[in-house]
């Protein structure tokens, strides 16, 4: 499909890396005002700030909070979005036609809709998605640096598989995300490092009662999820 053919569509959904979204949007400044553009990028603020003025009235910055570690057209899977949350950002300048259109789409496929401004989105998405990916990449790199493949195959269990799963994700996509949400990610990594340092200190000092309390506090996450 050529760009000119794409511009004849009623709805365009951008499911490409976030840097590519910004670059591609610059080619859509002559798009008909009746065409709805939706991006599914994992970051939002830089995309919104870079939007051509002509796109703002019919552009929907969206982030479906779901996905797998697989990528590309062959990674498509059925019912990926059902009962999942989608965040819609900065809709105050969007015409009612386009708001109604996207609401109908997401409600029809059974998504839970949350509204947020792009700045807040990037903070929350950092803790819920970007930091976990950074941790997973770090865990996988640590293990690969200190264990031979045969030991990994023989001994890797559920906990390691769960935590390392998203380390299989596209480096190209996630380096773009980390770049666009750099400040929030650095702050969250610092906070995570503080927790790791605290756990390390308790273990070094054999303060296992405090370590137990620390882990019990983490257990309360299950009361929320």
Buried (B, 14 or more C-beta within 10 A) or exposed (E): EEEEEBBEBEEBBBEBBBBBBBEBBEEBEEBEEEBBBBBBBBBBBBBBEBBBEEBBEBBBBBBBBEBEBEBEEEEEEEEEBEEBBBBBBBBEEBBEEBBEBBBEBBEEBEBEEBEBBBBEBBBBBBBEBBBBBBBBBEBBEEBEEEBEEEEBEEEEEEEBEEBBEBBEBBEEBBEBBBEBBEEBBEBBBEEBEEEEEEBEEBEEEEEEEBBEEBEEEEEEEEEEE
